[in-house]
Amino acid sequence: MSSPAKTEPLGAVRERVLATLRQEIIAGRLRPGDRLVERELAERFGVSRVPVREAIRALVAEGFVLFETPRRTVVRRLSPTDVRELFELREALEVYAAGLAASRATPEALAELRELLDRAAEATRAGDAEAITDINTRFHDRIRALAGNSLLISVMEPVDGRLRWLTRQNEEWPQLLTEHRELYEAIASGDPDRARAHALRHVQANYRSTVRHLFGDPSGPATA
C-alpha cells in the first residue's frame, strides 16, 4: 500500500511562488505596469491564493510591486529618484567592498572571479541576457564575500533584488564585461585605492547606462 503524498508546507509554497515571480520581474518577463492577479497566479502555480497573497506582499516590501488600489497590484515602474537612490547606496557600499577585497583576496578567490569573467564573456558573445545578469550578479556577490564583512552583506541584502533588476536594464554588455575585467585586475593588484577607483567608475558608468535605457537621460548621479 503506497503512503499518502506529502503536502508541501505553506511556507515552502510561498517561497517558491515568491522566488519565481521575483526572477520573472528581474528577467523582464513581468514588466513594469503588468498586473499581478491573485486568482490567475494561484491557478498558474496550482496553489491556493494564500501563499500567492503572501508572496505579493513580500514583493511589495522588497520594492518590486505596489498596490495601485486595494484591488490592483502591478509591477513597479522605477522613477529617476528610485534609480538614483539605489545607485547612491551601491556606490557607497560596492566601492568600500572593492577596497577590502583587494586587501583580502586569496589566489583561490581570484581564480573564481576569473572563471566568472570567462563565463560572462561566453554569455556576452551569445547575447544571453539572463545568463549575463546572473553571472554579473554572482561576480559582484563574490567581491562582497571577498571583502570579509558580514555586516556589509546584510546591509545590501534587502535591496539586492532591486539592484539585480537595475543591472538587467543595462544592455551595454561588451562595455560591462570590459569594466568587470578592469575591476578584477584592480582587485587582483592588491591595491585598495586602485580597486576603489575602478569600482567607483564602474558604478557611475552603470548608472548612466541604466538611466539612458530607462529614461533617455544621460545625466550622472548626484555623487558623480
N, C-alpha and C positions, 0 to 999 in steps of 0.2 A: 504494500500500500504506500503510495507516494505521500510525502509530507506536504502540507499546505505551503503555497508560495509566501515568502516573507514580504511584508508590506514595507515599502521604503519610508523611513522616518520623515515626518513633515519638514524637519529642519534640512534634511538632505535634499528633499524635493525643492524647497525654497532656494537653496544654494545652487542647484542645477539650473533652475529657471533663471536666477539672477546672473549666473556666470554666462549663460548663453545670450541673454538679452544685452548684457554689458559688452560682450565681444561683438555682437552684431552692430551695436552703436559705434564702437571704436573702428570696426572694419568698414563702416559706411553702408551696411546692408539695411540698417534702420537710420534714416536721415533726419536732420533737424526739421521739426514740424510734423513728422509722422506720428500718428496717434497709436497709443497702446490701449487696447480694449481688453478688459479682464476676461470676458466670456470667450472671445476669439483666441486669446492666448491659452486659456485653460483647455480649450478643445485641441489646440495645436500640440500642446505638451502632454495631453492625456491625463490631466490632473484636475483637482478641484480649484475653485477660484481663490481659496485662502492662501496657498503658497504664492500664487501669482500676485495677489494684492500685496503680500509682504515683500516680494521681490521688487515690485514697483516702488513701494515706499523706500526701500533701500537705495534704489536708483535715484530717487528724489534727493535723499540725504547725500549721495555721492556727487550730485550736481549734473547728472546726465539727463534727467527728465524733470518736468514740472507739471503741476496741476494748473491748467489754464482756467478751469472752472472746477467745482467739486465733482463733476461727472466727465470731465475731459482731461486726459493726460497725454502729453506729447513729448517727443524728444526735444530737448532744449536747443534753442538757437543761441550760439555763443555771441556775445556782444564784444565790441572792441575792448571794453573795460574788463570783461571776463578774461580775455586773452592776455591783455597787458598784465593783470594781476597775477595770473598763473605763471607767466614768464618772469616776472619780477621775483617771485618765490623760487622758481627754478634757477634763475641766475644766482641768487644768493647761496643756495644750497649746493648746486652742482659745481660751482666754481670752488667752493670750500672743499667738497668731496674730491675733486681732481687733485688739489694740492696735497691732501692727505694720502691719496692713492699713490702719488708719485714718490712719497717718502716711505711707503709701507709695502708696495707691491713686490711680490716674490717672482722669481723666474717662472714658476708654475702658473701663477696667476696671469702673468703677461702672455704666456703661451695660450691661455684660454681666451684672452682678448683677441689675439691674432687669429685664432680659429674662428671666432665670431665675425671678424672682419672678412675672412676668406668666404664665409657663408653669405655675408652681406653682399660681397662682390658678385657671387653667383646669382643671388636673388635680383640684384640690380640689372645684371645682363639679361635675365629672364623677364624683367619688368613685373615681378610678382609682388604687388603692393602689400598683400597681407603678410608674406614672409619677411619683407623688408621691415615692416613695422614691428613684427615680433622680434626679429634679430636685433634691430636697433634698440628696442626696449631692453632686451637682455644685456646688450653692451653697456648701457647706462646703469642698469641694475648691478652689473658686475663691478663697475667703477665704484659705486656706492659701497658695495660689500668690501672692496679693497681698502676703502677709507677706514674701515675698522671702527666705526662709530655707530653703535646701535641706536642711539637717540636720533641721529640724523636720519636713519632709515625709518624710524617710527614717525618722525615729523612728516616725511614725504608720503607715507603710506595712504593717508586719507585723500590725497589729490593725485595719486599715481595713475589711477584710471583716466582721469581727465587729461593728464599730461600725455598719456599714450594716445588719447583721442586727438589731441592737438598735433602730435607727431605725425599721425596719419594724414593730416591736412597738407603737410609739406611733401610735394611730389617732385621736388628737385633732387632726385635720388643720386645721380652721379656726384653732385656737389656735396650732398650729405655724406656720401662714402668718403670723399676726399677729406672733409672736415674730421670725420671719425678717425681716419688714418693719421692725420696730423695730431689729433688729441692723443691717440695711442703713443705716437713717437714722443710726445712731450711727457707723458706719464712714464714711459719706459726710460727716459733720460734720467729719472730720479731727481729732477729739478722742480720743486714745488711751484716756484714763481712762473716758470715756463708753462707748467701744466695749467695753472690758474688762468694765465693769459690766453691760452688756446681754448680753454673751456668757456671763458667769457666771450670770445669771438664767435665760438660755435653757437652758444645760446642766443646771442644777439642776431646772428645771421639766420638762425632757425625762426626766430620771432618775425623777422622781416619777411621771410618766405611764407610763413603761415598767414600773416596779415594780408600779403598780396593775394594769396589764394582765397581767403575768406571775404575780404572787403575791398580788394583792389587798391589798397593804400600802402605805399612803400615806407611810411614813416617808421622810425625806430622806437624802441621803448624809452620810457622816461629816464631810465638809468643809463642809456647808451651814450 
